[in-house]
Amino acid sequence: MTAIQEKTLAARVRDDFPILHQKIHDKPLIYFDSAASSQKPKAVLDALCYYYEHDHGNVHRGAHTLSVRATDAYEEARNKVAKFVNATAREEIIFTRNASEAINLVAYSWGLTNLNPGDEIIISVMEHHSNIVPWQLIAQKTGAVIKYVQLTATEEFDLEHYQALLSNKTKLVSTVHVSNTLGCINPVEKIVELGHKYGAKVLIDACQSVPHMPIDVREIDSDWLVASGHKMCGPTGVGFLYGKKELLAEMPPFLGGGEMISEVFLDHFTWGELPHKFEAGTPAIAEAIALGAAVDYLTNIGMETIHAYEEELIAYLFKELAEIPTLRIYGPKPTVDGKGRAALAAFNVEGIHASDLSTLLDQEGIAIRSGHHCTQPLHRIFGASGSARASLYLYNTREEIDTFIAALKDTIDFFSSMME
């Protein structure tokens, strides 16, 4: 993609995002926090409003027109998500509140049923807390043992260490596709292939990949994959779990209540078919429908186009950040054309707390993240309490990067002068 194409893409999408056209502290908003949560295009906002203004009714339970419309729209959203990740069947998509709930669903449904004392769970030290804490809880309940894949010298997933950890005791591997702190893109196809050789099930946390690059669950071949709607131009409060149909069919329900049942008696119940078995109670109907609209939006642009665009942006961002000598970026460097890394950079500046950087940049209208990014174990490895993070998406531009770099340099100079 050329610079001219990039500008054309930026011009094409920015007007779709109403929130970007405002000022923060009298400065044009520059939103560099999409790894935490992306902004929403008008098509998604319109889908939310249209549902509540025209079609609101509870799904699956009514014969009246509004209920039928709501059900049709909700289930069509499932079809869209299934197609988006190339699932084999629509029943392989379970709507959840977010990726955290999706991981917990697998942990409590499959994990409690299948893990025993001495069984081993392999995760990596770069995982988001959502892919650590559920497995720690399950390990405490089952007696399973957690083992952690370490980092390479370039701060990436150590595939050799992973292979050394694998054994016949390995029952589950759960790892992130793209690290929300390191920005590395893990070789998930190889990770899955190796795990399956030992008979292990494999879960992929795709929160930072599904919004940014083409994802094909059949090619990855993981047993489960999770993502959050709010990171992929969709609303908050909805995410999804992909699972292989035969595996989901064997798993017991996670939550009990309405909707997930077949029949209920005073002394027992039978649960419903997929996917409803895992969707107890009234779901996030409007949010799921709006997630379907987000999928339409991303599909119409093209995930290959978005990925190529972000590669150019991250290459440019890294080139500019490299000119700041006191700055330390975590994770691998991208190639000169931006390949091999996601469009985010977590960093620290010597002698300056990340939260101070973020606060002063906010005064310039620039929104970046500061903190541990829900990767405290990883930050402890680096001897850092947290870091600053700039994360880019399809609506960001090189001009915004230029403004960010200038403001960052001014902020660093300001702190340097205060310490003199």
C-alpha angles and dihedrals in degrees: 000000000000127000089254090055090048092054090047091053093046091050089047097055108029095076088056091068111069094186093063092064099076140086127246114201087350091303126110109263115255108190112202099158104087093125086068095042132336125227121253128245120227091252089065093045090049091051091054093049095043092054094052094042098046117009111030113143133120114277129244094001108078138063095203121105098255092052091049092050092048092048093048092050093045094050092044087057088056089052090052094051091047091053092044093061094030096243116181093233137012089237088069090073116083118185113225135170091257142324091283091061090046091056091046089051090058092042096052099034102039100017099052090045099046110027121089137179110297095018113131131232118195121204131151133250090242095063124128112247088253088067095045109040098053090053092047089053092048092046089054091052098043105030092242119150125233120217124189129219110223130217130265122236088268090054097252135124107295102228093183092054090047091054090049091053095050117098142142086279091064109106101160138026117189121177144153121256095209121016113235089212107031096036090217119147107225121218094247096168090058092042090053094045093052093045092051091052087067093044093253124146115235130212122191123205101213099172092120097039107043092065094046112037141022112283123197113182091193091058093044089046094199117157091230136011127186135198140169123235096215092063093054101055092277130116127275120262098049136083136143145238120213114200134167106264097234091050095048089049090058095048120093120234119281099207129024129218140077123350097023094074135089098192133352125206130176092259103031146357139214121222128233132249126275132317095015093057088077099039105077119181130359106333129218090276100171092042093051091049090049090048086057088054089051090052089052090050095051092043092052090054092043126240092235089055092049092048094049091047092052091049090060092047095050092046089054093045092051092048090055095043090051089068091066105085098195094053123101118197119200122226134022125326117248121238117261089269093049099255124144098036140070122244097267137089125199112193148158130214117218112258096004125099114233093232091055090053091049093048095052093044089053087060085062092051093257117134115204131153127252129184135055094311089224089295102104096149090054093049090050089057087056092045091241129126090210145322143227117254133198112192124184135205141180094289097055125098142203089248089060090051090052091052091047093050092049092049091046092052091048090050092050090048090050093054091044091055091049090055095049 
